[in-house]
Amino acid sequence: MLRRRLDAIASSGAAELANLAVGVVRDREVVFTHAWGSRAPGIAGAEPYRTDSLIRVASLSKPFVALAVLGLCERGLIDLDSDVSDPLGFTLRHPAHPDDAITPRMLLSHTSSLRDGELYSLPADRELREFFDPRSDHWEGGAHYASAGRPGEYHCYCNLGYGVLGTVIECVTGHRFDRYMHDAVLAPMGLGGGFGTDVLSAGAIGRLVPPYRKVKDGRYDAHGSWVAQTDMFAGGSARPDPVGDYRVGTNATFLSPQGGLRASIEDLLRFVSFMVDPDLRARTAIVGETSIAEMMRAQWSWDPQLRNGDTYNGVTRLSGLGLFRMTATADGEGSDRLLPDGGPRLWGHHGDAYGFLGGVLFDPKRGYGFCYTIGGTAADPELTRGRFSSYSWWEEAVQEAVLTVYPPPSSGTR
């Protein structure tokens, strides 16, 4: 039943998808996986999209970075509430609040007072500090700082903050970000992908699929052509240009800590299983239970009286560390409901970049979760919103279908 519903969503009229993959964990067991569509949509005879196909999963990358940071906290190399200036080797302060330290906790929960300017990543031969130096071409008139609000007070989603964290990881470990993530988090969890492409095996490069948009004259158009948006070398034997000379600890933004993970739906299912199964966590030993609890402790919540943050059209109302929790709310801000009547209040993260849409959502107490990847849409997601939520129509429909056919257990498992 779920396969039929998902296939209908993916092939819907002028809103078809390039590809779609979904996986479900229930009672801490994988109970469903499905992939639909093509590795090269619009090309006759192209190979089908599979559950082991890798794709750039955008901001679904951020929970993995949070796990790395928390693992380093357990080793005493990072303190969640210490000044990130110390490991970075330069003073990072909001110009209006020079006495207020910016901490890893603030960066993980998007309350640091940093903002995304026109750019939030720089090439390997530049330095992170350039974003924060008025003498630099990348200062952008101070665009990387909030115009109001002290560090720790106001929530605003910030990709640059994860570039800062990636650089901190390099500074305290002495290892390049993508390689450290592979060795400390991804490989122990059993993932076959990686941040960037330099760490991917030849087999993984062969399974890599670009995200697409259906466009005509540079704009979304249902009558246009599917056009790859990044990773255009994907699926072949050739690799992109190697990283080359890079001084570790100066600028991890070029490795895209905020959104550069390449992963399959099978990989994301491993993450969901990790988050809902303490036995699996114990075997992998990436982080301890205290760190997992801290990830899913409210670090910030939306207060409609104080208006203490940007709710991102109503879908961001409660932040943990590298995670958000749905609150089943609909109001003037928008709606983060997963079902028309509200639905479960799951933890997780959504992603949106280069045509990709996706989510990882879970309830650890019930041993339940699901994930999905959408490899491109024929219509603009910003103009194709859901019926009862602020998610795109496709995301809303996928989430509703999964929760209807495979709802969370009525009580906790084991």
KERO-773727 format. One record per residue (C-alpha): residue number from 0; residue in one letter; chain; x, y, z. Coordinates in Angstrom, 3 decimals. Last residue first. Layout:
// residues N
 dofi vomi marse       px       py       pz
  NUM    a     A        X        Y        Z
...
This chain:
// residues 414
 dofi vomi marse       px       py       pz
  413    r     A   11.347   -2.980   24.800
  412    t     A    9.322   -0.582   22.721
  411    g     A    7.528    2.546   23.865
  410    s     A    3.768    2.833   23.461
  409    s     A    1.205    3.308   20.695
  408    p     A    3.703    2.215   18.078
  407    p     A    4.467    4.975   15.559
  406    p     A    2.288    4.888   12.446
  405    y     A    3.317    2.792    9.414
  404    v     A    0.554    3.222    6.814
  403    t     A   -0.711    6.615    7.947
  402    l     A    2.630    7.953    9.184
  401    v     A    4.334    6.979    5.925
  400    a     A    1.637    8.515    3.718
  399    e     A    1.452   11.743    5.747
  398    q     A    5.227   12.210    5.634
  397    v     A    5.324   11.562    1.892
  396    a     A    2.423   13.955    1.206
  395    e     A    3.857   16.736    3.367
  394    e     A    7.252   16.336    1.748
  393    w     A    5.743   16.407   -1.747
  392    w     A    3.567   19.465   -1.086
  391    s     A    6.463   21.407    0.396
  390    y     A    6.370   21.833    4.144
  389    s     A    4.415   24.709    5.672
  388    s     A    1.602   22.418    6.759
  387    f     A   -2.072   21.622    6.145
  386    r     A   -2.430   21.511    2.346
  385    g     A    1.240   21.530    1.430
  384    r     A    3.250   24.170   -0.380
  383    t     A    4.186   24.326   -4.044
  382    l     A    5.543   27.852   -4.602
  381    e     A    8.722   27.450   -2.546
  380    p     A    8.982   23.876   -3.791
  379    d     A    9.359   25.151   -7.393
  378    a     A    7.919   22.580   -9.779
  377    a     A    9.384   19.557  -11.561
  376    t     A   11.107   18.356   -8.418
  375    g     A   14.504   16.881   -7.621
  374    g     A   16.201   14.012   -5.813
  373    i     A   13.644   13.538   -3.050
  372    t     A   15.089   11.675   -0.067
  371    y     A   13.095   10.107    2.747
  370    c     A   13.573    9.010    6.329
  369    f     A   11.541    7.210    8.954
  368    g     A   11.467    6.683   12.686
  367    y     A   10.291    4.534   15.557
  366    g     A   11.769    2.882   18.636
  365    r     A    8.915    4.354   20.662
  364    k     A   11.066    6.306   23.120
  363    p     A   13.476    7.240   20.342
  362    d     A   10.833    9.026   18.242
  361    f     A   12.176    9.719   14.752
  360    l     A   12.350   11.953   11.696
  359    v     A   15.011   12.153    8.953
  358    g     A   13.969   14.415    6.095
  357    g     A   14.508   15.232    2.459
  356    l     A   14.361   17.697   -0.393
  355    f     A   17.019   18.032   -3.086
  354    g     A   16.724   20.667   -5.823
  353    y     A   20.180   22.123   -5.120
  352    a     A   19.339   22.423   -1.405
  351    d     A   16.577   21.521    1.088
  350    g     A   16.994   19.342    4.174
  349    h     A   14.789   18.428    7.121
  348    h     A   15.883   17.398   10.600
  347    g     A   14.730   15.117   13.379
  346    w     A   12.649   14.764   16.510
  345    l     A    9.031   13.686   16.239
  344    r     A    5.949   15.226   17.780
  343    p     A    3.337   12.890   16.359
  342    g     A    0.448   14.102   14.204
  341    g     A   -1.325   17.438   14.170
  340    d     A   -4.831   16.629   12.951
  339    p     A   -3.865   17.082    9.280
  338    l     A   -0.706   15.029    9.803
  337    l     A    2.970   16.049   10.079
  336    r     A    2.158   19.455   11.511
  335    d     A    4.945   22.059   11.427
  334    s     A    2.531   24.853   10.502
  333    g     A    2.731   28.539    9.647
  332    e     A    3.593   31.592   11.733
  331    g     A   -0.057   32.586   12.077
  330    d     A   -0.844   29.284   13.735
  329    a     A   -0.548   25.533   13.237
  328    t     A    1.378   23.457   15.777
  327    a     A    2.185   19.739   15.818
  326    t     A    5.387   20.529   17.812
  325    m     A    8.027   19.018   15.509
  324    r     A   11.380   18.733   17.252
  323    f     A   14.597   20.010   15.781
  322    l     A   18.063   18.508   15.690
  321    g     A   21.723   19.547   15.495
  320    l     A   21.647   20.213   19.231
  319    g     A   18.018   20.672   20.242
  318    s     A   15.719   23.237   18.694
  317    l     A   12.009   23.841   19.159
  316    r     A    9.808   25.938   16.892
  315    t     A   11.175   25.527   13.369
  314    v     A    8.417   24.594   10.877
  313    g     A    6.465   27.862   11.219
  312    n     A    7.596   29.556    8.028
  311    y     A   11.252   29.363    9.148
  310    t     A   10.430   30.039   12.805
  309    d     A   12.787   33.021   13.080
  308    g     A   13.459   33.674   16.732
  307    n     A   12.553   35.175   20.068
  306    r     A    9.131   36.550   19.260
  305    l     A    8.861   37.422   22.949
  304    q     A    5.122   36.777   23.061
  303    p     A    5.133   34.012   20.451
  302    d     A    7.889   32.170   22.342
  301    w     A    9.657   29.649   20.094
  300    s     A   11.801   27.123   21.897
  299    w     A   15.548   26.957   22.385
  298    q     A   17.965   24.369   23.784
  297    a     A   15.268   21.729   24.234
  296    r     A   16.958   18.447   25.111
  295    m     A   17.254   15.950   22.282
  294    m     A   20.969   16.391   21.580
  293    e     A   21.601   16.419   25.336
  292    a     A   19.956   13.007   25.734
  291    i     A   22.178   11.604   22.991
  290    s     A   25.221   13.079   24.727
  289    t     A   24.293   11.489   28.052
  288    e     A   23.752    8.161   26.280
  287    g     A   27.345    7.956   25.125
  286    v     A   28.778    8.884   21.744
  285    i     A   30.269    7.003   18.768
  284    a     A   30.422    3.705   20.705
  283    t     A   29.118    1.664   17.731
  282    r     A   27.952   -1.255   19.856
  281    a     A   26.452    0.931   22.569
  280    r     A   24.587    2.978   19.987
  279    l     A   23.097   -0.193   18.525
  278    d     A   21.858   -1.256   21.960
  277    p     A   20.492    2.249   22.557
  276    d     A   18.209    1.950   19.486
  275    v     A   16.237    4.997   18.346
  274    m     A   19.023    7.343   17.204
  273    f     A   21.194    4.606   15.720
  272    s     A   18.248    3.150   13.804
  271    v     A   17.541    6.587   12.321
  270    f     A   21.214    6.920   11.352
  269    r     A   21.254    3.466    9.786
  268    l     A   18.080    4.398    7.903
  267    l     A   19.921    7.437    6.576
  266    d     A   22.620    5.174    5.154
  265    e     A   20.048    2.912    3.489
  264    i     A   18.375    6.021    2.059
  263    s     A   21.738    6.825    0.538
  262    a     A   24.302    9.387    1.662
  261    r     A   26.493   12.189    0.340
  260    l     A   27.084   14.681    3.169
  259    g     A   27.750   18.235    2.031
  258    g     A   25.083   20.176    3.908
  257    q     A   26.299   22.323    6.801
  256    p     A   29.734   20.730    7.042
  255    s     A   30.307   21.868    3.437
  254    l     A   33.925   20.812    2.749
  253    f     A   34.801   24.370    1.636
  252    t     A   33.581   25.562    5.041
  251    a     A   36.405   23.698    6.787
  250    n     A   38.575   26.826    6.740
  249    t     A   41.806   27.265    8.708
  248    g     A   42.036   24.151   10.868
  247    v     A   43.859   21.943    8.376
  246    r     A   46.052   23.859    5.943
  245    y     A   44.971   22.803    2.476
  244    d     A   47.061   21.728   -0.481
  243    g     A   45.071   19.708   -3.001
  242    v     A   41.366   19.033   -2.564
  241    p     A   41.274   16.713   -5.543
  240    d     A   39.524   17.811   -8.755
  239    p     A   36.350   15.829   -9.242
  238    r     A   36.648   12.060   -9.617
  237    a     A   36.329   10.088  -12.832
  236    s     A   34.880    6.574  -12.788
  235    g     A   31.376    7.737  -13.509
  234    g     A   28.140    7.788  -11.556
  233    a     A   28.414   11.391  -10.455
  232    f     A   30.557   13.853  -12.461
  231    m     A   27.720   16.402  -12.306
  230    d     A   27.956   16.449   -8.525
  229    t     A   25.769   19.578   -8.479
  228    q     A   22.565   20.907  -10.073
  227    a     A   21.745   18.244  -12.684
  226    v     A   19.152   19.470  -15.200
  225    w     A   15.854   17.713  -15.906
  224    s     A   14.341   19.383  -18.932
  223    g     A   11.463   21.826  -19.282
  222    h     A    7.723   21.275  -19.609
  221    a     A    7.152   21.250  -15.834
  220    d     A    9.134   24.498  -15.656
  219    y     A   11.386   25.691  -12.841
  218    r     A   13.513   28.528  -14.143
  217    g     A   16.865   28.792  -15.931
  216    d     A   15.411   29.109  -19.417
  215    k     A   13.488   25.872  -18.837
  214    v     A   13.890   23.836  -15.706
  213    k     A   13.246   20.514  -14.040
  212    r     A   15.634   20.503  -11.081
  211    y     A   18.055   17.746  -10.277
  210    p     A   20.143   16.262   -7.457
  209    p     A   23.187   14.390   -8.741
  208    v     A   23.522   10.618   -8.250
  207    l     A   26.464    8.833   -6.617
  206    r     A   26.543    5.050   -6.913
  205    g     A   29.689    4.946   -9.060
  204    i     A   31.408    7.395   -6.719
  203    a     A   30.565    4.974   -3.903
  202    g     A   32.219    2.106   -5.743
  201    a     A   35.346    4.188   -6.350
  200    s     A   35.454    4.900   -2.616
  199    l     A   34.338    8.254   -1.270
  198    v     A   36.707   10.328    0.874
  197    d     A   37.385   12.969   -1.784
  196    t     A   33.680   13.263   -2.568
  195    g     A   32.388   15.772   -0.065
  194    f     A   31.227   14.550    3.288
  193    g     A   30.863   10.778    3.123
  192    g     A   28.879    7.811    1.916
  191    g     A   28.831    4.127    2.770
  190    l     A   27.463    4.539    6.281
  189    g     A   28.077    1.753    8.797
  188    m     A   27.702    3.803   11.984
  187    p     A   31.381    3.285   12.790
  186    a     A   32.225    4.420    9.218
  185    l     A   30.149    7.616    9.438
  184    v     A   31.050    8.919   12.886
  183    a     A   34.741    8.962   13.865
  182    d     A   36.542    7.805   10.705
  181    h     A   34.326    9.403    8.081
  180    m     A   33.759   12.601   10.052
  179    y     A   37.503   12.923   10.666
  178    r     A   38.219   12.521    6.978
  177    d     A   35.672   15.119    5.934
  176    f     A   36.880   17.605    8.549
  175    r     A   40.616   17.381    7.902
  174    h     A   42.419   16.041   10.942
  173    g     A   44.361   17.902   13.637
  172    t     A   41.712   16.887   16.162
  171    v     A   41.082   20.143   18.055
  170    c     A   41.523   22.532   15.127
  169    e     A   39.764   20.313   12.595
  168    i     A   36.664   19.983   14.763
  167    v     A   36.731   23.768   15.302
  166    t     A   36.756   24.205   11.512
  165    g     A   33.695   22.013   11.164
  164    l     A   32.025   23.977   13.949
  163    v     A   32.639   27.271   12.121
  162    g     A   31.230   25.772    8.931
  161    y     A   28.295   24.633   11.031
  160    g     A   27.665   28.201   12.137
  159    l     A   27.769   29.316    8.509
  158    n     A   24.604   27.340    7.847
  157    c     A   22.587   29.545   10.179
  156    y     A   18.951   29.075   11.183
  155    c     A   17.962   31.978   13.412
  154    h     A   17.195   31.603   17.100
  153    y     A   17.597   34.587   19.421
  152    e     A   19.089   34.669   22.928
  151    g     A   22.367   32.735   22.971
  150    p     A   24.489   35.462   21.419
  149    r     A   22.765   38.810   21.956
  148    g     A   19.939   40.079   19.784
  147    a     A   19.757   42.597   16.949
  146    s     A   21.336   43.112   13.511
  145    a     A   22.537   39.517   13.517
  144    y     A   26.084   38.983   12.266
  143    h     A   27.321   37.445    9.024
  142    a     A   26.097   40.453    7.018
  141    g     A   28.822   42.652    8.530
  140    g     A   29.199   44.707    5.361
  139    e     A   29.806   41.619    3.259
  138    w     A   32.943   40.696    5.280
  137    h     A   34.002   38.419    2.426
  136    d     A   36.244   40.980    0.674
  135    s     A   38.152   41.177    3.943
  134    r     A   39.111   44.305    5.908
  133    p     A   36.005   44.082    8.095
  132    d     A   37.182   40.615    9.251
  131    f     A   34.447   38.155   10.257
  130    f     A   33.924   36.206    7.038
  129    e     A   37.679   36.346    6.421
  128    r     A   38.249   34.352    9.627
  127    l     A   37.239   31.176    7.811
  126    e     A   40.344   31.314    5.634
  125    r     A   40.861   31.136    1.868
  124    d     A   42.807   28.545   -0.165
  123    a     A   40.182   25.855    0.379
  122    p     A   37.469   27.905   -1.301
  121    l     A   34.909   29.719    0.888
  120    s     A   31.564   28.703    2.328
  119    y     A   28.726   30.752    3.808
  118    l     A   28.177   33.160    0.962
  117    e     A   25.539   35.848    0.408
  116    g     A   25.424   36.224    4.163
  115    d     A   24.284   33.540    6.540
  114    r     A   23.890   34.777   10.109
  113    l     A   25.769   34.529   13.390
  112    s     A   23.971   35.517   16.612
  111    s     A   24.897   32.097   18.103
  110    t     A   21.352   30.778   18.626
  109    h     A   21.356   28.204   15.807
  108    s     A   21.250   25.191   18.191
  107    l     A   24.611   23.697   17.161
  106    l     A   26.239   27.137   16.987
  105    m     A   24.926   28.162   20.391
  104    r     A   26.111   24.931   22.001
  103    p     A   29.515   25.307   20.303
  102    t     A   29.933   28.684   22.005
  101    i     A   30.008   32.349   21.005
  100    a     A   31.440   34.364   23.905
   99    d     A   29.772   37.616   24.945
   98    d     A   32.152   40.474   25.847
   97    p     A   32.341   41.955   22.336
   96    h     A   28.560   42.215   22.017
   95    a     A   27.887   44.727   19.223
   94    p     A   30.728   43.381   17.086
   93    h     A   29.502   39.794   17.583
   92    r     A   32.622   37.947   18.637
   91    l     A   35.033   35.471   17.094
   90    t     A   38.565   36.141   18.315
   89    f     A   41.181   34.176   16.395
   88    g     A   42.969   30.883   17.073
   87    l     A   39.983   28.703   16.225
   86    p     A   40.447   26.522   19.325
   85    d     A   40.118   29.480   21.738
   84    s     A   37.688   31.580   19.691
   83    v     A   35.079   28.845   20.106
   82    d     A   34.456   30.172   23.636
   81    s     A   33.378   27.419   25.991
   80    d     A   29.846   26.185   26.661
   79    l     A   29.841   22.937   24.685
   78    d     A   33.402   22.166   25.805
   77    i     A   35.544   20.531   23.122
   76    l     A   38.604   18.256   23.409
   75    g     A   37.506   16.579   26.652
   74    r     A   36.942   13.203   25.027
   73    e     A   33.218   13.369   25.776
   72    c     A   33.114   16.820   24.200
   71    l     A   34.790   15.346   21.118
   70    g     A   31.939   12.846   20.819
   69    l     A   29.481   15.703   21.221
   68    v     A   31.079   17.570   18.320
   67    a     A   31.034   14.491   16.091
   66    l     A   27.395   13.735   16.937
   65    a     A   26.447   17.342   16.139
   64    v     A   28.190   17.048   12.781
   63    f     A   26.059   13.991   12.022
   62    p     A   22.929   15.910   13.014
   61    k     A   23.904   18.622   10.476
   60    s     A   24.188   16.499    7.334
   59    l     A   20.399   16.240    6.900
   58    s     A   21.027   19.841    5.912
   57    a     A   21.761   18.944    2.280
   56    v     A   21.487   15.235    1.456
   55    r     A   23.915   15.097   -1.473
   54    i     A   22.886   11.825   -3.104
   53    l     A   24.055    8.230   -2.902
   52    s     A   22.154    5.355   -4.503
   51    d     A   21.909    2.369   -2.115
   50    t     A   18.092    2.338   -2.095
   49    r     A   18.122    2.469   -5.876
   48    y     A   17.377    5.001   -8.624
   47    p     A   16.829    3.186  -11.886
   46    e     A   19.487    3.089  -14.589
   45    a     A   18.920    5.299  -17.619
   44    g     A   17.326    3.628  -20.645
   43    a     A   15.779    6.812  -21.978
   42    i     A   17.170    9.969  -20.409
   41    g     A   14.572   12.241  -18.799
   40    p     A   15.664   11.427  -15.289
   39    a     A   19.296   10.284  -14.856
   38    r     A   19.480    8.086  -11.751
   37    s     A   15.829    7.318  -12.313
   36    g     A   12.620    6.973  -10.381
   35    w     A   11.399    5.141   -7.310
   34    a     A   13.118    3.641   -4.279
   33    h     A   11.501    1.742   -1.417
   32    t     A   12.441    0.525    2.014
   31    f     A   10.135   -0.774    4.750
   30    v     A   10.262   -2.589    8.091
   29    v     A   13.729   -1.692    9.380
   28    e     A   13.647   -2.798   13.022
   27    r     A   13.748   -0.666   16.163
   26    d     A   10.069   -1.369   16.892
   25    r     A    9.416    0.428   13.601
   24    v     A   12.045    1.827   11.233
   23    v     A   10.875    3.171    7.862
   22    g     A   12.721    3.954    4.624
   21    v     A   11.838    6.140    1.648
   20    a     A   13.503    6.926   -1.695
   19    l     A   12.333    9.285   -4.436
   18    n     A   13.547   10.190   -7.898
   17    a     A   13.353   12.998  -10.448
   16    l     A    9.953   13.922   -9.073
   15    e     A    6.673   14.680  -10.823
   14    a     A    4.749   17.902  -10.256
   13    a     A    3.138   18.326  -13.681
   12    g     A    1.026   15.227  -13.105
   11    s     A    1.940   13.281   -9.983
   10    s     A    4.620   10.668  -10.631
    9    a     A    6.350   10.840   -7.250
    8    i     A    3.131   11.128   -5.249
    7    a     A    1.557    8.173   -7.063
    6    d     A    4.709    6.105   -6.529
    5    l     A    4.593    6.924   -2.825
    4    r     A    0.976    5.859   -2.469
    3    r     A    1.548    2.626   -4.374
    2    r     A    4.633    1.786   -2.318
    1    l     A    2.728    2.498    0.909
    0    m     A    0.000    0.000    0.000
